[in-house]
Amino acid sequence: MKVAALAIVILGWGLWGFLSKLAQGQIGWRTAALVYSAAQTVLLLAFWRAEPARVPLGYATAAAAGLAIGVGTLFFFRLLTTEKAGPLLATTASYPVVAALLAWGLLAEPLSPREWLGILLVVGGVIALQWR
């Protein structure tokens, strides 16, 4: 991984969580989620270029991915109205575990012992954050 690109991702996503918390407190969670999605769409359109379709099913899976992130985003913004940003962001940041387990189970992508350990540590961290 390129360190600079990874740093931009981490910084951008960290700002996203912090600014999302500020925004929902000022304009409400529904409006904040809509403005966030609109801004992201404008940015994506600025970088979009047509690519040849290799598999028609790709459009359906891309649309399903969009719906999945949209539902998650709505629930995330709603949770920001009642939860502290730090624990909520740390907990929701465990989503790669879901992706890794789905890829392992459905796409036969192998997971190394180190990756399994990482998954267990993340799950343990989420449990620790939610312990009341």
C-alpha positions in Angstrom: 0.0 0.0 0.0 1.2 3.5 -0.7 1.6 5.3 2.6 0.4 8.7 1.3 -2.8 7.3 -0.2 -3.5 5.3 3.0 -2.9 8.4 5.1 -5.4 10.3 2.9 -8.0 7.6 3.3 -7.6 7.5 7.1 -7.6 11.3 7.4 -10.6 11.7 5.1 -12.6 9.0 6.8 -11.7 10.4 10.2 -12.8 13.9 9.1 -16.0 12.3 7.7 -16.9 10.9 11.1 -16.1 14.1 13.0 -17.8 16.4 10.5 -20.8 14.1 10.3 -21.3 14.4 14.0 -21.1 18.2 13.8 -23.5 18.3 10.8 -26.2 16.2 12.2 -26.3 18.3 15.3 -26.8 21.5 13.2 -29.1 20.4 10.4 -30.5 17.0 11.5 -29.5 13.5 10.6 -31.7 13.1 7.5 -30.5 16.4 5.9 -26.9 15.7 6.9 -27.0 12.3 5.3 -28.6 13.7 2.1 -26.0 16.5 1.8 -23.2 14.0 2.5 -24.5 11.8 -0.3 -25.0 14.6 -2.7 -21.4 16.0 -2.1 -20.0 12.5 -2.5 -21.9 12.0 -5.8 -20.6 15.3 -7.2 -17.0 14.3 -6.3 -17.5 10.8 -7.9 -19.0 12.4 -11.1 -15.9 14.6 -11.3 -13.7 11.6 -11.5 -16.0 9.3 -13.5 -15.1 8.0 -16.9 -17.0 5.4 -18.9 -15.6 1.9 -18.7 -16.7 -1.1 -20.9 -19.1 -3.4 -19.2 -17.5 -6.8 -18.7 -20.3 -8.5 -16.9 -23.9 -7.1 -16.9 -24.4 -8.4 -13.4 -21.8 -5.9 -12.4 -24.4 -3.1 -12.6 -26.7 -5.0 -10.3 -24.0 -5.7 -7.8 -22.9 -2.0 -7.9 -26.5 -0.9 -7.3 -26.9 -3.4 -4.5 -23.6 -2.0 -3.0 -25.0 1.5 -3.3 -28.2 0.5 -1.5 -26.3 -1.3 1.2 -24.1 1.8 1.9 -27.1 4.0 1.7 -29.0 2.1 4.4 -25.9 1.9 6.5 -25.3 5.7 6.1 -28.9 6.5 7.2 -28.6 4.4 10.3 -25.2 5.8 11.0 -26.4 9.4 10.9 -29.4 8.5 13.0 -27.2 6.8 15.6 -25.0 10.0 15.7 -27.9 11.8 17.3 -27.8 9.6 20.4 -24.4 8.1 20.6 -20.9 9.4 21.3 -18.9 9.7 18.0 -15.8 7.9 19.2 -17.2 4.5 20.2 -19.8 4.6 17.4 -17.1 5.3 14.7 -14.8 2.6 16.2 -17.6 0.1 16.2 -18.9 0.8 12.7 -15.3 0.8 11.5 -15.4 -3.0 12.0 -17.3 -3.4 8.8 -14.3 -4.9 6.9 -14.8 -8.0 9.1 -18.2 -8.5 7.5 -16.6 -8.0 4.0 -13.7 -10.4 4.8 -16.0 -13.1 6.1 -18.4 -12.8 3.2 -15.4 -13.0 0.7 -14.1 -16.0 2.6 -17.4 -17.8 2.7 -18.8 -16.9 -0.7 -15.8 -16.1 -2.9 -13.4 -18.7 -1.3 -10.8 -16.0 -0.5 -8.5 -17.5 2.0 -7.8 -15.9 5.4 -4.4 -16.4 6.9 -4.0 -17.2 10.7 -2.9 -13.6 11.2 -6.0 -12.3 9.5 -8.2 -14.6 11.6 -6.4 -13.2 14.7 -7.1 -9.7 13.5 -10.8 -10.5 13.0 -11.0 -11.9 16.5 -9.2 -8.8 18.0 -11.6 -6.5 16.2 -14.7 -8.4 17.4 -13.2 -8.3 20.9 -12.7 -4.6 20.6 -16.3 -4.0 19.5 -17.5 -6.1 22.5 -15.4 -4.0 24.8 -16.7 -0.8 23.4 -20.3 -1.9 23.7 -19.9 -3.3 27.3 -22.1 -1.3 29.7 
